[in-house]
Amino acid sequence: MPVDLDRLKAALAGRYDVQRELGRGGMAVVYLAEDLRHHRQVAIKVLLPELAATIGPDRFLREIDIAAALTHPHILPVHDSGEADGFLYYVMPYIEGQSLKARLAAEGELPIEDAVRIVTEVVDALAHAHEHGVVHRDIKPDNVMLSGRHALVMDFGVAKAVSEASEPGELTTAGVAIGTPTYMSPEQAVAASHIDHRADIYSVGVLAYELLAGRTPFVGASQRVLAAHVTEKPEPVTAYREAVSPALAHLVMRCLEKKPADRWQGAQELLPQLEAVVTPSVGLTPTETAPVEAVSAGRRRIVPAAIGAVALAALIVAAGMWMLRDDPLTITTSNITRVTIEPGVEFQPALSPDGSEVAYVKGPIPDPRIVVRSTIDIGSGGGIRLADGVPGDHKYPSWSSDGASVRFYACLREGECDWKQVGKLGGPPRAISAPIQSDRLAWSRDGSRVAFAVGDSIFAYSSEDAEPRLLGVHLVDPWAPHSLAWSPDDRSIVYVNGNIAWKNSGNVSSSSIWMIAADGGEPIRVTDEVDMNLSPQWLPDSRHIVFISDRDGPRGIYVVEVSADGPRGDPRPVPGAADAHSISMSADGRKLAYAKFTIAQNIWSIPIPRSGVVSINEASPVTAGNRVIESHSLSPDQEWIVFDSSIRWNMDIYKMPIDGGTPQMIADLPMDAYDPDWSPDGTEVAFGSGISRAGKPQVWVVPADGGTPVQLTDFPGFDTYADWSPDGLHIAYMSQGPQGTEWGVWILSRDTVGGTWSAPTRLIDFYCRQPDWAPDGASIACQVGDRNEIVRVSRGGEELSRFQMANLARARKLKFSDDGSTIYFIGTESDGSQGVWSIPTVGGEPAKVVAFDDPELSAFGTLTAGRDRFYLTLSEYESDIWVMDLEW
């Protein structure tokens, strides 16, 4: 969201006269202003509103205060900082000069003596900062100002405040860049929990490389560059500029070592190296000898041949092993036994290594706990509830390699989670050290290694590695890789791409299973991406993957053989398990546990209260049955309701009378269809498609009585959450835009109802979910990113209001009231409880109007507001743990 200049001027009036914009970046906008108190020109840097809201004034001002204490000839000082009318800002001297970025853009590579001098002054500034415990974290040409012949480093403290503001991925999801991938150290690229001053040394290396070579060590898209920082060795700087002496090249390349321990250990160590190397001829006098590998011509010929012979022998052996079994594996089952019989939800099973016990999550969903129960003496009792003294949600149990204890993920509230371990008989839990506190993490069989995902990147870590190592990046239809599992031989990792919500719900969406080599490489797809493919587990031979899929209709268990090149043949069904949700296997692969999960996710209706709060127990069902319904919309006369449902396994679009009847299909696509919205004249329904081989989600329109859907959008990214304007001439939707990278709200338009749709135009240039038109058609409301913030924008793109619900953890699925005076939404409180909330359209405090106070009814998160009733999707889950023996 852009900074409102008039509002900023008003907020700073009396202290600063804000005159004009000087420039902008991914985190802030810089303005020229006059300091009215001291009668001098200054530069005021104002954080972008969405970033300021995430960081908060306390964290920001604390870090800026630390940076303001730095006094050094090559550090641009901070005169002032503060918060005014929601703006976070800091004030610096206005420098008559240019940034190093501007000089590079104009000249390309610099004269070597200029490059060395600038880098020396930057390192001199860092040496002072490091001595005072300040790490910059964002050294780059943009943050180096050139005044005369000298360099001034700015923005100390800002990167730290940003990087520590939230969980990894939260800010980038909101459209805010954290740091600069081109200049990030490997430990920053993998979001390591500890980042010290040696990260600045790496960034200095990238900066020096660019000044000397006219390019950075790694170029390309951000994800590729981040992966390269972690995994690829950069070309020597001399490959791009032969005039760089070997000693200077060695100095730069040592800065770029992957492991912090292999770099210069601080700016104080690097500074004398830089000062000592320059000679009058701009050669270099080395202060230490750069290692040079001596390899004879004969060795160059012989070693590759030897390596080739070994590799060939290994390939022959591997090929022979694969040829031993040409017939596909068949698994038979026996002794299928129900372990739990209690009402409610028991799922996410984890079998002990010997298969004698199973740990699982016992609901209700809003308050899950970990339980351990015997799989042998099933009638012995109700099991052991572990770690009851640990507050919050308990999820994703797994066993230690010796079977003596259980790990689990504990979340006190959203964003406050960590891994814990407790003995299988209970006792005090202890925190587990992990490279990242994320639920997308898995231990190897012996517990010595951890694989985890950050965004669309997959990493491996062990205590011997010291730093996480990037294995690969999921660039094909990237969602959030999850449900990772190591092969028993520790050579491969299998994971799921898509439908991460399934882990904790009955969400129906396509997903695919992939594998990646544990020493890194390109991810390889194992299953299709049209069906739901979930919960992968390995057989002990490390050649077969067992998983859950709805590829043949109902969810069942399948097995597929894999090699280093991918699947060998089609998946084959494993009999004996219907409606499976998640599975686990014993170490010998002879026992399998699964959660038999029944989903009843239907539309319910409840009167809109005129005052006070109504209980969800006052709701009555509109639809019924063991099927999934997600989103819905009322017809203009409010006598019909349209919805997406899995009645035929795939999600299709249906309608039915509001007072009951048989659902009528009106749209059937090869992929899933979601989020229907009825046109104001009642003749059409807009909806979005799900991801599949047929392409990314797009916006479609179909006649309300059924017919052939027409695709309206064709951007390469995601087009979804379509919403009709009241006059029926426009459709607002969320999209990544024509480049697949420009999140915002876009508008489709036509001149007349039934006319031709024009090319879409962009209304909102930031990530804003689930747009909803006001009844008068003059504005649109949407949810900013994944935060508890609602923005209302005029038809012309002017921001009219923005609401922050400080007492809520999240706001979703916005809907205007019938008269446009109120915005309703589903809100989640900090303790995880949900409800329907309201807020006046002109702003004010949100008020709860419906309390979800029945633990057996969970809100899926979709809401329709009629004239006098709410329509909600509520989930009733029933799940039990079963075990069975396998023969293969």
N, C-alpha and C positions, 0 to 999 in steps of 0.2 A: 504494500500500500504506500503511495507517495506521501511525503510530509506535507501537511497543510501549512503553506508559507504564511498566510494571514494569521492563522492561529498561533504559529510560532512567534511571529512578530509581536503579537499581543502578549504572549506568555513572557517574553523577555524584555518587554517595554520597561524603560526606566534604568535598565542595566546596559543593554546592548541595542543598537540600532541595526537590525539585520537588513542588508542592502541587496545582495544578489547571491545566486548559487555559483559556487566555484567548481564543483564536481561532485560525483556520486560513485559509490561502489556497492559491493554486495551487502555491506552492513550499515552504511551511514551516508548522509548527505552533508557536504561541507559548504558553509556560507561565509561570505565576506561580511563583516560587521564592524561597527565602531564601538569601542569600549567607552561608554559615556563618562565613566568615572575617571579614567586615566587618559582620555583623549588620544586613543591610538587605534590603529586598525588591527583587527584580530581575525582569526579563522575559527568559526564555531562548527564543531562536528556534531551532528544530531543523529542518533541511532534511529534506524527505521522503526516505525511504530510496532510492527509485529515482533521485532527482535527485542525492543525495549520491554514489551509486555512479558516476554518469556524470561528475560534476565531478571527484571525487577530492579528498583532503584537501590536497594541495600547492597546487593552483590556488586552492581556496577560502580557505585560510588566508593565502595571499599577497595576495589581493585585500582580505580583511578587515583585514589588517595595514595596508595602505595607507589604508583608510577610517578605521581607528582613530586614525590620526595627525591627523585633522581635529578642530580645536577651534574651536567657533563657538557663539554664543548660540542660533542657530536650527538646529543640527545635534544630533540625539540621539546622545550619545557611545556608543562601544563599550567596555565595561569589560573584556571577556574573550572569548576564542574558543578553539576547539579541536576535537579529534576524540576520541571515547570510545566504544569498542565498536562502531565503525562509524558512530556518529552524528556529524554535523557540526553545530556549534552556535556561536552567539555570544550574548553577554550584554549587555543594555542596562538603563538605569535603568527601574524601573517607574513610569510616569507616571499619576497620578490625573487622568484627563481622558477625552477621547474622540478618536477619529480624525476627520479631516475627512470621511471617507466616512460615518461615523455621523451627523454633523451634517447633511450633505446629505440623507441618507435621511430625517431627521426634519423638516427645514425646506424642502427644495427650494432654490430660488435664495436667496442671502444678501443682506442689505442691502449696497448698493454700497460703503459705506465699509469694512465688514468684509471684503468680497471683495478690495478693493484692498490692505488692510492685510495680509491673509494671503498674497496673491500677492507682495507686496513682501518679506515675511520669507522666503518660499521662495526668491525670486530672490537675496536677500542671502546665504542659505546656499549657493546654487549658485555665486555669485560667489567665495566663499571656496574652495569645492571646485575650481572651474575654475582658480583661481590656482595650486593645488597639483597640477594635472594629473589631477584625478579627475572623470570624467563619470558621472552617476548612472544614466542610461539607463532608468529606470522611475519617473519622476515621475507620481504619481497620488494621489487622495485617500486611498487606503489607507496610503500611505507618509508622510502628514503627520499628526502628532499635535497636538492642541490642549491646551495647558496654560495655564489661565487665559485670557488674551486673546492668547496668543502661539502661533506655529506652530513645530513642531520637525520637521525632515526626517530620516527614518531610511532604513536599508537601502542606504547607499552601498556600492558594491563588489559587492553580491550579483548584480545584473543582469549586470554584466560577466562575472563568473565563470560564470554560467549560459550567457550567449549565446556565449561562446568555448569552451564545454565540448565541443562536438561539431559534426558537419556539420549544415547546416540540415535540419530535419525530424526528426532523430533523437529529440530529447526529446519533441516533440509526438506522435510515433508511440507513444512509451512512455506517453502520457497525462499529460505534464507541461507546464504552460503556461509559455512563455518570454516574459516581459514581458506587457504588457496591450495587446491590439490597439486598444482605444478611445483610448489615449493615445500610441500609437507615432508616431514621425516617419515620413515617407515613406521615408527611407533605411533605417530599421529594418524597415519593412514589406516591402521588397524584398531584405532581407538583404545590403545593400551591404557591400563588404569594408572600407570605412573609415567609421566613425561617430565624429563628434567632439562637442564641447560644444554645438554648435548643435542637436543632437537634443533636448537638454534644453530649449532655448528653445521648440521646437515643442510639447513636452509641457506646458510652462508655459502656452502659449497655449490648449491644450485645457482645462487646469485652470481658467484664468481664465474662459474661455467658459462652462464648466459652472457656476461660482460665480455668474456674472452672469445666465445665461439659464435655469438650472435643468435644462439638458440639454447634452450634448456636441455638437460640430459634426456628427458622423456617428453614426447609430444603426443597429442591425440585427445580423445574424449576423456573426461575427468576420471571415470572408472578405470579406463585403461592406464592412465597415468598413475593413479593410486596403486593399482596392481603392480606396475613396473617398479615403483619405489620399493616395494616389498620383495619382489622376486627377480628383477632383471638387473644385470650388471651394465652400467652405462658405458657407452663408447668413451675411450680416452678423449680428453678435450683436444689433444693434439690431432685427432682424426679430422677435426673441423678447422684447426688453425695451427699449422706447422710451426709458426713463429713462437709459440709458447714453449719455453724451455722445459726439459724433462723435470727439473726440480720444482718449478711452479706447477706443472701438471700433476706431479705427485702430491703436492700440498693440497691442491683442489680435490683430487680424487680421494685422498684420505678423508676429507670432510664428508664424502658421499658413501662411506662404508655403511652397510646395512645395520650392523650391530653397533650400538652406541659405544661399546667398549673398544671397538676398533678405530674409532675416529680420534681426532684431537680431543683431549678430555676437558677442554674448556677454552673460552676465549683468551684467558690468561696464558695458556700454553700456545695457542695459535698465533697470538699477536706478535711475539718476538720472531716467529718463523717468517711472517709476512714482512716485518721490518728489516730482517736480515737479508732477504733474497734479492732486493732491488740493487742493481749496479748502474753506473752511468750509461751503459750501453743497453739497458733494459734487459740484460740477461739476468741470470739468477745465480746466486752463490748459495748452494745448498748448505743447510745447517745439520742435515742428517742425510745419509745415503739412501736413495730410493732403491728398493729391491728390484733387480732385473733378472728375469728367468732366462737361464742359458739352456737352450735345447739344440742338440745336434741335428743335422739333416737326417742322419740315420735313424735317430730316435723318432723324428717326425714321421718317418715311413713305417717304423716297426710297431710303435705303440698303438696307432689306430688299427693295424691289422690284428694285433693281439686282442684289443678290445672287441673288434668285430667277431673274432672267433669265439670269444666267451659269450657274447650276445647271441651269436648264431646257435651255439650249443644250448643256451637257455631257451631260445625260441623253439628248438627241436624238441626239448624235453616238455615244454609247455604244450606244444601242439600234440605231442603224444598223449599227454594226460587228457586233453580235451577229446581226443579220438577214442579214448577208452570207453566213453559213453555216448553213443549216437542216439539212443532212444531217450525221449524226454522223461524226466523224473515224474513218477506218480506217487502221491502221498495218500495213504489211507489213515483213517482215524478210528479210535475206539475209546471206551470208558469216558464218554462225554458226560460231564458231571457239573451240576450247578453248585457254585460255592456260596453265593449270597441269595437270600430270599426276602430281604427287607424291602419295603416300599421306597420309592425315590431312586436316586442315582448312585450307582457304584460303577466307576469306570476308570480308565487309564491304568490297567493292570501292569504290574511288573513282577515277573516270576523270579524267585531266588535262583542262583546258579544251579542248584541241585533240583529245582522244581518242587521242593517240598512245601514252600510257602509262597504266598502272593501278597504283595503290597498294592494298594489301590487307593483311589480317591473316593471318599464317601461324601455325597452332597448333603444339603441342597447346593445347587450351583453357586448361589451367592456366598456360601460359607463352607467351602470344601475342606476336608481333613484327611490325613493319611491314616490308613488302617492296615494291619498285617494279619493274615489269617492262614491257617494250615490248608493245604490242598489234599492232604492225606486223611486227617481226622476231621472231616468237614462238620460233623455233628458236635464238635467239642465246645462250641460257644461262638460268641460274636466277634472274636478277634481282639487285637490290641490296638487301641487308638494311640498313635505315636505323637509325641510333641504337642500334647494338648495345651501346654503352657506357652507355646509360641503363638503370638497373636497373628491374625490375618489369614489369608487364603493359603492352602497347602496344595501343591500341584506337582505333576510329572515325577512320580517316584522312580528310582532306579536303585539297584543293589551295588554294594561294594563287591569287589572281586572275590572276597572270602566269604560272602554271604552273612557277615556278622552285623551289618548295619545297612540303613536305607538313606539315600540322599533324597532331598525334595526341595522344591522351589517355594519359598515363603514370601508372600507379598502383604505387607501391612496395609498399603494402599497403592494406587497406581503410581508407578515410578519409584517405589520404595521396596525393592525386592532383593533377596540374596539366597544363595544356596546353603542348605544346612544338612547335617548328617546326624542321625540318631541310631542308637542300638536297636536291633529288631525287637527287643523286649521293652523298649522305652528307655527312659533316662534323660539326662540333660542333653539337649542338642548342642552341636558346635557349628560355627560358621566354617564353610569350605572356601579356601582360596581358589579363585577362578580368574582367568584372564579378563573376563567380562561378566558382569552380572546380567545374564540374559537367559530366557527360557529356551532359546534356540542353541542348545549346547548339549554335547554328548561325550561321555568318557569312553575310552577304549576298554576292552575286556579286562585288562590288568590294572586299569585305573591310572596308568602312567602318562597318558596323553589325552588331550581334550580337543575336540573339533567344535567350532562354533561359527555362526553366521552373523555378519553385520551388514545390514542392507541387503544387497544382492551378492556379497562377497563371502567366501568360505575360507576359514583359517584353521590352522592346527597349532597346538601349543604343547610343550612339555617343559618340565623343570630344566632339562638339559639344553633346550633351545634358548632359554632366557627371554626371547621375544616371540610373539605369535608370528607365524609364517603364512602368507597368503597362498592358498592352494589354487584358487580360480575364482572367476566371476561369472555369475549366471546372467548372461546377456540376452538370452532368448526368452521373451515374454517375462521379464523379471517381476516377481512379486516379493515374497519374503521367504527364502528357503528355510525350512524347519523340519522337525522330526528326524534329525540326523542319527545315523547308526553306523558304528565301525564294523567292518568285516572281522571275523575271528582272527584272520592272519594279519590284521592291521594294515593291509595294503590298499583298501578302498573304503570310501564313505558313501553311504546311500542317504538320500534326503528327498523331501517333498517340496515341490514348487507350486504355490497356490493354495487357497482355502485354508489359511492358517487358523481361521475362526473355528474350524471343525474340532480342533483339539479340546475346546471347552464348551462345545454347543452341538446343535444339530444342523448347523449351516450347510446348505446344499450348494456346492459350486464345484466346477471341474478343477482337477489338480493332476499333476504328473509326478512320476518318480524318476529321479536322476541319480547317477553315481559319478564320483570323481576320485582319481587316484590320490592316495594319502601323501604322496610326494609331489602332488601338484599336476595340473594339466587342464585340458578342456573338459567341462562337464559333458556327460554322455546320457542321453535320454534312454530310460528303460521301458516306460509305458507311454501310451498315448496321452494327450492332454485334453481330450474331449470328455472323458468320464471322470468320476472321482477315483483317484488312486492314492491310498493313504497308508500310514502306519507301517512302513517297511521294516522287516527284520531279516537277519541272515541265518541260513542253515550253517552248521559247523564246517562244511566243506568250503565256505567262502565263495561258492559258485552259484548258489541259489538264493533268491530273495523271496520271502513270503510277505504278502501285503494284502490289504483290503481294497476292494474295488466294486463298483456297481456296473461294470462293463457289460454284464448280461442281464441287467435289471436290478433285482434286489441286491443289497450289499452282501458280499461273501468274501471268502479268503481264497487267494490264488498264489501260485508259485511260478516263478520264471527263472530260467537259467541265464546267467550273464557271463560274459568274458570281458577282456580289456576293451573290446570294440563295441560292447553293448549287449542287448538281449540276443539269446540264441533260441529262436522259435517264439511261439505265442504263449502267454500265460495259461496255466492249466488250473482248473478249480480244485480246491481242497474241500472235501465234503464235511458236513457236520456242523457248520456254523452259519447261521442266518442273522441278518441285521447287525453284523459286527461293527463296532465303533473303533476299537483300538486293540492291538494284540501284543503279546510278549512271549518269548520262548526261553526254555531252560538252556543251559550252556551246551548240553549234548544234543539239543534239537529234538528230543523225544517227548517233550510235553509243551503244550501251547495253552496260554490263557487268553481269553478274549472277553470283551464287554459286549453283551447283547443289548443293543440300544434301540428302544422304540421311540419314535419321534411323533408327537402330536403337536403341530405348530399351526394354530388357527387364528382366525380373526374373531375378536371379541368387541363388544360394544358397551359403552358406559355413558350415562348422562354427563354433560358438561356442568359442573356445579356452579351455581350463581355466587356462592361464597364458600369459604372454608375448603376442607380437603375431604375427598371421598375415597374410600378403600377400594382396592382392585377387586375385592370380594363382591362388590356391587355389580361387576361386569357380567354380561351374559354372552354365550357363544353365538356367532353368526354362522360360522362354518364348523364342521366336525369331522373327525376321522384321523387315522394315523398317516398323515401326509404332511408335507412342508408347504406352508404359505409364507411369503416374506412381505412384499409391498402390495399396496392397494390404493384405489381411488374411487370416489363416488361419481355416479352419473349426475348431470346437472339437476335432474329432478329428484335426486337422492333416493331413487327407488331401486337402483342396481348398484352393484359393487364389482369392480374389475380387479383382478389380482393375478400374481404369478404363483404357480404351484407345481409340485412334483407328482401330480396324479398319475402321469405316465412315466415316472422316473426322471425324465428330462424336465427342466423348468419351462413351462409354456404359459401363455396368457389365457385366462379364463374370465368369464363374467357369470353372475348369478343374481337373482332377485334378492334384495336386502332382507326380505322376510323368509328366505329359505328357498330351496329348490335344487335342481341338478345343475352343477357347473357346466357351462357351454364354452368349449375351446374357440377362441377367435384368432390366435396366432400360434403357429407351430414352425419353429426354425430348427435347423440341424444342431445349433448350439443352444445354450440356455438363454431364456428371455426373462428380463427383470423390470421392475420399477414402472409399471404402467401408469398413465395419467390420461383421464378422460377429457376430450376437448369440450369447450364451453357449449357448443351447439349439440353435443351428444352424438355426433356422427362418426368420430374418429377416436382412436386411442394411440398415444405415443408411448414408446417403451424403449428400453435398451437391451442390447444383446450381450451375452456372456462371452468369455474368451474361449477360443477353440482353434482348430486348424483353419477354420473359415475366416479368421481374422480377429482383430481387437474389438472391444465393445463399441458399438455404434448406435446412433439414434434411428429408430424406425417409426413408421406410422402404418396402422392397419384400420380398415373400416370397423366400426364398433359391432357390426353384425357378423364380422368374420370376412376373410378374403386373403388376398396376397399382400403380405407386408411390403412396404416400400422403404428402402434405405435412404435416409436423408443426409447422413454425414459420411465422410470417408477420410478423415484425418488419420495419420499413422498411429496415434496414441489412443488414449481412452476418451470416449464420448459417452456420457452417462448422466443419469438423474434428470431426464427431460421433464419440463413443466410448461404447460400451456399458459399464455397470457389470457386475460379475461375476454378479449375481443377475438380470440382464435387466430390472430394473424402472426403471432410470434411464439417460438419455443425457446426457452432458456435451458441451457444444459452445461454441465461441467466438462471441460475438455483440456487436453494437453496441447491443442493447437496444431497448426499445419506442420510444425517441425517436430512434434512429439515431445517438446520440452517446455512449452509455454502454458503452464496451468492457469486457468481462469474460468470465468463464466462467459459463454458465447451465446449469441442470439441468431436463430434462424427466423427469417421473415418472408411474408408473402403479401401481395396487395389485396387479395380477396380470399375468402374462405373457399377452399377447393382449388385455388390458383397455384402457380408454380413457385416453389421455394427458391429464394435467392441464396447467394453464398453467405456463410455465417460471418458475423462481425463480433469482435471482442468487446465485452462490456466491462468486465472486472479482470485486472491483470495480476491477480494473485490467487493462491490456492483457496477456493471457497466452495464448500460442499453443499449439495442438495439445495439448489436455489428454489425459491418459492415466490410466485408473483403475489403482490398485494391485490385485493379484490378490485381496486380502482385502476389497476394496470400501470400506476405511476412509479412503482418501485419494486425492487426485488430484495428479499432477505436471504442470507446464506450463512453457513457456519465457517469461520475462518480456520482453515487447516483442521487439526484434530484437537483444537483447544476449546475452552468454554467461552467463546467469543462469537457474537452475532453481529453482522454488519448489514445495514440497509442502504441500498444504492438506488439512485433515481434512474429512470429510463435513459437519461443522457450520460450516465456514468458518474454522477456526483455523489459522494458519500453523504448520506443524510444523518446517520446515527450509527453508533457502535456500542454494544453492550458487553461488559465483562462480568460474568457471574463468579465472583470471588469465592462464594461458598459452595460452588459446584466443581467437580472434577472434569465434567464433560457435558456438552450440549449437542443433541443430535436431532435430525429429522424435523426441521422447522416447518410450521404451518401457520398461516395467518388465520385469525378467526373470520367468521363469515362476514362481519361488518368491518374488518380491517383494523379494529382498535387494539388488537392483542396479537402477539406472536406466541404460539404454543410450541413446546419442544419436549423431548424426552431428556431428562437430566440425570446424571449420576453424581451422587454425593461422594465425599472423600472416603467414607466407610464402605463404598461399593453399592449402597442401596440406590434404587431407581424410583422414578416417578415421572408424571407429566407435570410440567411447570408452565407458568405463563409470565409474560412481561409486557407492559404497555408498549405499543409501537413507538411512542415518543421517548421511551426510556424509563428507567426506574428500577426498583428491586424485584427480582424474580420471586414468584410465590408458587409453592407446590399446590396443585389442584387435585392430583390423583396420587395416592400412595401405593406403591407395589409392596404391600405388607404381607403377602402370602408367599412363603418360601417355595411352594409347589408351582407357582406361576412365575415364569421368568419372561421379561420383556425382550423380544427380539430386537426392537429398536426402530419400528416403523409406526407412523402415526398419520391418521387422516382426521381432520376436523370438519364435521358437518355443521348443520345449523344449530343443533342442540345436543349432539352426541359425538363422542370420540370413538374412533375405530382403531384398535390396537392389535398388533400381532403378538400373541402370547404363546409361550412354549410350555408344554407339559412333557417332561422326559421321564422315562422309566428305563432303568438299566441295571443289569446284574452281571456278576463275574461268573464265567464258566471256564472249565479246564477240560482238556482232552489229550489223549496219548496219540503220538504220531508214529507211523511206520513208513520208511522210505528207503 
